[in-house]
Amino acid sequence: MLSLKRLLDRSLTAQATLAFLLVLGITALIRKGEHPAVWVFQSALYTGVAIVVLAVQRRRAARAAGTDAGGLAELNRKIRHHEVPQAPEEQAVMRRLVAEQLGQMERAGKWLPYWLGAMGLVAVGMLVLGAFTGSLAFPLLFTVGTVALCSWVLWMRPRSLDRLRRMRQALRQE
């Protein structure tokens, strides 16, 4: 399990494969009456868009920290495990990465209530549309997924901020 997690952490191809298979399964469940080629096409399209967004975010973060994608994955792993780098140049890269990520999270924190409100409105809108059309299966599934996603964001955000702040403090003490 640890090697799979490490592979997913480092390899964009492994992430793309996993995302494709998950989206394919979800598409197959939602669109049972359509041809399987449509499932594959939609899964490839959604996965492609998600991977492009992820690659751009990684490139931007790596450029801001002054490292490559492999180094970025290793530094993020060290942040998660509270490991302070010993080499001075690696500490400097880690400082830049932590500062960049903290800045992004603090800027995004201002928009979090609006994002949560928009997600709530979309979920309620889906339920209303489902009630008018008489089909509540997909709207209920969508609402449960939306509540789960918003709950996960609200649960992870303080943990991530705390982890980054502790790493920033540990780097200052070095």
PAZAPA-4460 file (N, C-alpha, C; in steps of 0.05 Angstrom, whole numbers, plus 32768, in hexadecimal, padded with zeros to 4 digits):
% residues 174
    n_x    n_y    n_z   ca_x   ca_y   ca_z    c_x    c_y    c_z   seq   type   mol
   8010   7FE8   8000   8000   8000   8000   8011   8019   8000     1      M     A
   8028   8018   800F   803A   802F   8011   8046   8034   7FF6     2      L     A
   804D   801F   7FE7   805A   8024   7FCD   8045   802F   7FB9     3      S     A
   802C   8027   7FBB   8017   8032   7FAA   8013   8050   7FB0     4      L     A
   8013   8057   7FC9   8010   8073   7FD1   8027   8083   7FC7     5      K     A
   803F   8078   7FC9   8057   8086   7FC0   8056   8089   7FA1     6      R     A
   804D   8074   7F93   804B   8076   7F76   8037   808B   7F6E     7      L     A
   8020   808C   7F7B   800C   80A0   7F75   8016   80BC   7F7C     8      L     A
   8027   80BE   7F90   8031   80D8   7F98   8045   80E3   7F84     9      D     A
   8054   80D2   7F77   8069   80DA   7F65   8061   80DA   7F47    10      R     A
   804F   80C9   7F3F   804A   80C4   7F23   8030   80D0   7F1A    11      S     A
   8032   80E2   7F07   801A   80EE   7EFB   800B   80D9   7EEA    12      L     A
   801A   80C7   7EDE   800E   80B1   7ECE   7FFD   809F   7EDF    13      T     A
   8007   8098   7EF7   7FF8   8087   7F09   7FDF   8095   7F13    14      A     A
   7FE1   80AF   7F18   7FCA   80BE   7F20   7FB5   80BF   7F0A    15      Q     A
   7FBF   80C3   7EF1   7FAC   80C4   7EDA   7F9E   80A9   7ED6    16      A     A
   7FAD   8094   7ED9   7FA1   8079   7ED6   7F8C   8074   7EEB    17      T     A
   7F92   807A   7F04   7F7E   8077   7F1A   7F66   8089   7F15    18      L     A
   7F6A   80A2   7F0E   7F54   80B4   7F09   7F43   80AA   7EF2    19      A     A
   7F50   80A0   7EDC   7F41   8096   7EC5   7F2F   807F   7ECD    20      F     A
   7F3A   806C   7EDD   7F2A   8055   7EE5   7F13   805C   7EF7    21      L     A
   7F18   806F   7F0A   7F02   8078   7F1B   7EEC   8086   7F0C    22      L     A
   7EF4   8098   7EFA   7EE0   80A7   7EEA   7ED1   8094   7ED8    23      V     A
   7EDF   8080   7ECD   7ED2   806D   7EBB   7EBD   805D   7ECB    24      L     A
   7EC4   8055   7EE3   7EB0   8046   7EF4   7E98   8058   7EFB    25      G     A
   7E9D   8071   7F02   7E87   8083   7F09   7E76   8089   7EF0    26      I     A
   7E83   808D   7ED9   7E74   8092   7EC1   7E63   807A   7EB9    27      T     A
   7E6E   8062   7EBC   7E5F   804A   7EB6   7E47   8047   7EC8    28      A     A
   7E4A   804E   7EE1   7E33   804D   7EF4   7E1D   8061   7EED    29      L     A
   7E26   8079   7EE6   7E12   808F   7EE1   7E05   808C   7EC6    30      I     A
   7E14   8084   7EB1   7E0A   8083   7E96   7E08   8065   7E8C    31      R     A
   7DF7   8056   7E99   7DF5   8039   7E93   7DEC   8034   7E77    32      K     A
   7DDA   8045   7E6C   7DCE   803F   7E52   7DDF   8046   7E3A    33      G     A
   7DF6   8054   7E3F   7E06   805D   7E28   7E1B   8048   7E21    34      E     A
   7E26   804B   7E09   7E3B   8039   7E00   7E54   803C   7E10    35      H     A
   7E62   8026   7E15   7E7B   8027   7E25   7E90   803A   7E19    36      P     A
   7E90   803E   7DFF   7EA3   8050   7DF2   7E9F   806D   7DFC    37      A     A
   7E86   8074   7E02   7E80   808E   7E0D   7E8B   8091   7E29    38      V     A
   7E8A   807B   7E38   7E95   807B   7E53   7EB3   8081   7E52    39      W     A
   7EC1   8072   7E40   7EDE   8075   7E3D   7EE5   8091   7E34    40      V     A
   7ED6   809C   7E21   7EDC   80B6   7E17   7ED8   80CB   7E2C    41      F     A
   7EC2   80CA   7E3B   7EBD   80DE   7E50   7ED2   80DB   7E66    42      Q     A
   7ED9   80C3   7E6D   7EED   80BF   7E82   7F08   80CA   7E79    43      S     A
   7F0F   80C5   7E61   7F29   80D0   7E56   7F28   80EE   7E56    44      A     A
   7F12   80FA   7E4E   7F10   8117   7E4D   7F12   8123   7E6A    45      L     A
   7F03   8119   7E7C   7F03   8123   7E98   7F1F   811F   7EA5    46      Y     A
   7F2B   8108   7EA0   7F45   8102   7EAB   7F5A   8115   7E9F    47      T     A
   7F58   8119   7E85   7F6B   812B   7E78   7F6A   8147   7E83    48      G     A
   7F52   8151   7E87   7F4F   816D   7E92   7F5A   816E   7EAE    49      V     A
   7F54   815A   7EBE   7F5E   815A   7EDA   7F7C   8158   7EDB    50      A     A
   7F88   8147   7ECA   7FA5   8144   7ECA   7FB3   815D   7EC0    51      I     A
   7FA8   816B   7EAD   7FB4   8184   7EA3   7FB3   8199   7EBA    52      V     A
   7F9D   819B   7EC8   7F9C   81AE   7EDE   7FB0   81A6   7EF4    53      V     A
   7FB2   818D   7EFA   7FC5   8184   7F0F   7FE2   8189   7F06    54      L     A
   7FE8   8184   7EED   8004   8189   7EE3   800B   81A6   7EE4    55      A     A
   7FF8   81B8   7EDD   7FFD   81D5   7EDE   8002   81DD   7EFB    56      V     A
   7FF2   81D3   7F0D   7FF5   81DA   7F29   8010   81D1   7F34    57      Q     A
   8018   81B8   7F2D   8032   81AE   7F35   8049   81BE   7F2A    58      R     A
   8047   81C5   7F10   805C   81D5   7F04   805F   81F0   7F11    59      R     A
   8048   81FD   7F17   8049   8217   7F24   8055   8214   7F40    60      R     A
   804D   8200   7F4F   8058   81FC   7F6A   8076   81F6   7F69    61      A     A
   807E   81E5   7F56   809A   81DE   7F54   80AB   81F6   7F4C    62      A     A
   80A1   8206   7F3A   80AF   821E   7F32   80B1   8232   7F49    63      R     A
   809C   8235   7F59   809C   8248   7F70   80B0   823E   7F85    64      A     A
   80B2   8224   7F89   80C4   8219   7F9D   80E1   8217   7F92    65      A     A
   80E4   8216   7F78   80FF   8214   7F6D   8109   81F7   7F6B    66      G     A
   80F7   81E5   7F65   80FE   81C8   7F63   80EF   81BC   7F4B    67      T     A
   80F2   81A2   7F47   80E4   8194   7F32   80CC   8185   7F3E    68      D     A
   80BD   8177   7F2D   80A5   8169   7F37   80AC   8153   7F4A    69      A     A
   80C2   8144   7F45   80CA   812F   7F58   80D2   813A   7F73    70      G     A
   80E1   8150   7F72   80E9   815D   7F8B   80D1   8168   7F9A    71      G     A
   80BD   8172   7F8B   80A5   817D   7F98   8096   8166   7FA6    72      L     A
   8094   814F   7F9A   8086   8138   7FA6   8094   8130   7FC0    73      A     A
   80AF   8130   7FBF   80BF   8128   7FD6   80BC   813D   7FED    74      E     A
   80BC   8156   7FE6   80B9   816B   7FFA   809D   816A   8007    75      L     A
   8088   8165   7FF7   806D   8162   8002   806B   814A   8014    76      N     A
   8079   8135   800D   807A   811D   801F   8087   8124   8039    77      R     A
   809D   8133   8038   80AA   813B   8051   8099   814E   8062    78      K     A
   8089   815F   8055   8077   8170   8064   8062   815F   8072    79      I     A
   8057   814B   8064   8043   813A   8070   804D   812A   8088    80      R     A
   8067   8122   8086   8073   8112   809B   8083   8122   80AF    81      H     A
   8081   813D   80AD   808F   814F   80C0   80AD   814B   80C0    82      H     A
   80B9   8146   80A9   80D6   8142   80A7   80E3   815C   809D    83      E     A
   80F4   8167   80AD   8102   8180   80A6   811B   8178   8097    84      V     A
   811F   8183   807F   8138   817C   806F   8151   8185   807E    85      P     A
   8167   8176   807A   8180   817D   8087   8191   818F   8076    86      Q     A
   8190   818C   805C   81A1   819B   804A   8196   81B8   8048    87      A     A
   81A8   81CC   804A   819F   81E8   8049   8190   81F0   8030    88      P     A
   8199   81E5   8019   818C   81EC   8000   8170   81E0   7FFE    89      E     A
   816D   81C8   800A   8153   81BB   800A   8140   81CA   801E    90      E     A
   814C   81D4   8034   813C   81E4   8046   8132   81FE   8039    91      Q     A
   8142   820A   8029   813A   8222   801B   8123   821C   8008    92      A     A
   8125   8206   7FF9   8110   81FE   7FE7   80F6   81F8   7FF7    93      V     A
   80FA   81EB   800E   80E3   81E4   801E   80D5   81FE   8029    94      M     A
   80E5   8212   8031   80DA   822B   803B   80C9   8238   8025    95      R     A
   80D4   8239   800D   80C5   8245   7FF7   80AB   8236   7FF1    96      R     A
   80AC   821B   7FF2   8095   820B   7FED   8080   8210   8003    97      L     A
   8088   8210   801C   8075   8213   8032   8069   822F   8030    98      V     A
   8079   8243   802B   806F   825F   8028   805B   8261   8012    99      A     A
   8061   8254   7FFB   804E   8255   7FE4   8034   8247   7FEB   100      E     A
   8036   822F   7FF7   801D   8221   7FFD   800D   822F   8013   101      Q     A
   801A   823A   8027   800B   8248   803B   7FFD   8261   802F   102      L     A
   800B   826F   801E   7FFF   8286   8011   7FE7   827F   8000   103      G     A
   7FE9   8269   7FF1   7FD2   8260   7FE1   7FBB   8258   7FF3   104      Q     A
   7FC0   824A   8008   7FAA   8242   801A   7F9D   8259   8028   105      M     A
   7FAD   826D   8030   7FA2   8284   803D   7F92   8295   802A   106      E     A
   7F9B   8298   8011   7F8C   82A6   7FFD   7F72   8298   7FF6   107      R     A
   7F73   827D   7FF4   7F5C   826E   7FEE   7F48   826D   8005   108      A     A
   7F51   8271   801D   7F40   8271   8034   7F2B   8287   8034   109      G     A
   7F31   829D   8026   7F1D   82B3   8024   7F06   82AB   8013   110      K     A
   7F0B   8299   8000   7EF6   8291   7FED   7EE8   8277   7FF5   111      W     A
   7EF1   826A   800A   7EE5   8251   8013   7EC8   8253   8019   112      L     A
   7EBE   8267   8028   7EA1   8268   802E   7E90   826B   8014   113      P     A
   7E9B   827A   8001   7E8C   827D   7FE8   7E8C   8263   7FD8   114      Y     A
   7EA2   8255   7FD8   7EA3   823B   7FCA   7E90   8227   7FD7   115      W     A
   7E90   8226   7FF1   7E7E   8214   7FFF   7E61   821B   7FFA   116      L     A
   7E5B   8235   7FFA   7E3F   823E   7FF4   7E37   8237   7FD7   117      G     A
   7E49   823A   7FC4   7E43   8233   7FA8   7E3F   8215   7FA6   118      A     A
   7E4F   8205   7FB3   7E4B   81E8   7FB2   7E31   81E0   7FBF   119      M     A
   7E29   81EE   7FD4   7E0F   81E9   7FE1   7DF8   81F0   7FCE   120      G     A
   7DFB   8206   7FC1   7DE5   820F   7FAE   7DE3   81FB   7F97   121      L     A
   7DF9   81F1   7F8D   7DF9   81DE   7F77   7DEB   81C4   7F80   122      V     A
   7DF2   81BB   7F98   7DE6   81A2   7FA2   7DC8   81A6   7FA7   123      A     A
   7DC0   81BC   7FB2   7DA3   81C1   7FB6   7D95   81C3   7F9B   124      V     A
   7DA2   81D1   7F88   7D96   81D3   7F6D   7D93   81B8   7F60   125      G     A
   7DA6   81A6   7F63   7DA4   818B   7F58   7D8D   817C   7F65   126      M     A
   7D8A   8180   7F80   7D73   8172   7F8D   7D58   817D   7F84   127      L     A
   7D57   8197   7F80   7D3E   81A4   7F76   7D38   819A   7F5A   128      V     A
   7D4C   8199   7F48   7D47   818F   7F2D   7D40   8172   7F2E   129      L     A
   7D4C   8162   7F3F   7D45   8146   7F41   7D29   8142   7F4B   130      G     A
   7D20   8154   7F5D   7D04   8152   7F68   7CF0   8159   7F52   131      A     A
   7CF7   816C   7F41   7CE4   8174   7F2B   7CE3   815F   7F15   132      F     A
   7CFA   8152   7F10   7CFA   813E   7EFA   7CF1   8123   7F04   133      T     A
   7CF1   811F   7F1E   7CE8   8105   7F29   7CFE   80F1   7F2D   134      G     A
   7D16   80F8   7F26   7D2D   80E6   7F29   7D40   80F1   7F3E   135      S     A
   7D40   80E5   7F55   7D51   80EF   7F6B   7D6A   80DF   7F70   136      L     A
   7D6F   80CA   7F61   7D86   80B9   7F66   7DA0   80C8   7F61   137      A     A
   7DA4   80D4   7F49   7DBC   80E2   7F44   7DBF   80FC   7F54   138      F     A
   7DAA   810C   7F58   7DAD   8124   7F69   7DB4   811D   7F86   139      P     A
   7DA9   8108   7F91   7DB1   8100   7FAC   7DCE   80F6   7FAD   140      L     A
   7DD6   80E7   7F99   7DF2   80DE   7F98   7E05   80F6   7F95   141      L     A
   7DFD   810A   7F84   7E0D   8122   7F81   7E0F   8132   7F9B   142      F     A
   7DF8   8134   7FA9   7DF8   8143   7FC2   7E09   8136   7FD7   143      T     A
   7E07   811C   7FD9   7E18   810E   7FEC   7E36   8111   7FE5   144      V     A
   7E3C   8110   7FCC   7E58   8114   7FC3   7E61   8131   7FC9   145      G     A
   7E50   8144   7FC5   7E57   8160   7FCA   7E5B   8165   7FE8   146      T     A
   7E49   815A   7FF8   7E4D   815C   8015   7E66   814F   801F   147      V     A
   7E6D   8138   8013   7E85   812A   801B   7E9E   813A   8012   148      A     A
   7E9D   8145   7FFA   7EB4   8156   7FF1   7EB8   816E   8003   149      L     A
   7EA2   817D   8008   7EA4   8195   8019   7EAD   818E   8035   150      C     A
   7EA4   8178   8040   7EAC   816F   805B   7ECA   8168   805B   151      S     A
   7ED3   815B   8046   7EEF   8154   8044   7F01   816D   8042   152      W     A
   7EF8   8181   8033   7F07   819A   8031   7F08   81A8   804C   153      V     A
   7EF2   81A9   805A   7EF1   81B6   8074   7F01   81A6   8089   154      L     A
   7F04   818C   8086   7F14   817C   8098   7F32   817E   8092   155      W     A
   7F39   817F   8078   7F55   817F   8070   7F62   819A   8072   156      M     A
   7F54   81AF   806E   7F60   81CA   806D   7F6E   81D1   8087   157      R     A
   7F62   81CF   809F   7F70   81D5   80B7   7F89   81C3   80BC   158      P     A
   7F86   81AA   80B5   7F9D   8197   80B8   7FB4   81A0   80A6   159      R     A
   7FAE   81A7   808D   7FC3   81AF   807B   7FD0   81C9   8084   160      S     A
   7FC0   81DC   808C   7FCB   81F6   8096   7FDD   81F1   80AF   161      L     A
   7FD4   81E0   80C1   7FE3   81DB   80D9   7FFE   81CD   80D1   162      D     A
   7FFD   81BA   80BF   8015   81AC   80B6   8029   81BF   80AA   163      R     A
   801F   81D1   8099   8031   81E5   808C   803C   81F9   80A0   164      L     A
   802C   8201   80B3   8036   8214   80C7   804B   8208   80D9   165      R     A
   8047   81EE   80E0   805B   81E0   80F0   8075   81DD   80E1   166      R     A
   8073   81D7   80C7   808B   81D5   80B7   809A   81EF   80B4   167      M     A
   808A   8205   80B1   8097   821F   80AF   80A5   8226   80CA   168      R     A
   8099   821F   80E0   80A5   8224   80FA   80BE   8213   80FD   169      Q     A
   80BD   81FA   80F5   80D4   81E8   80F8   80EB   81F2   80E6   170      A     A
   80E5   81FC   80CE   80FA   8207   80BD   8106   8220   80C8   171      L     A
   80F7   8230   80D6   8102   8248   80E3   8116   8241   80F9   172      R     A
   8110   822B   8107   8121   8223   811D   813C   8217   8114   173      Q     A
   813C   820D   80FB   8155   8201   80F0   8169   8216   80EA   174      E     A
***
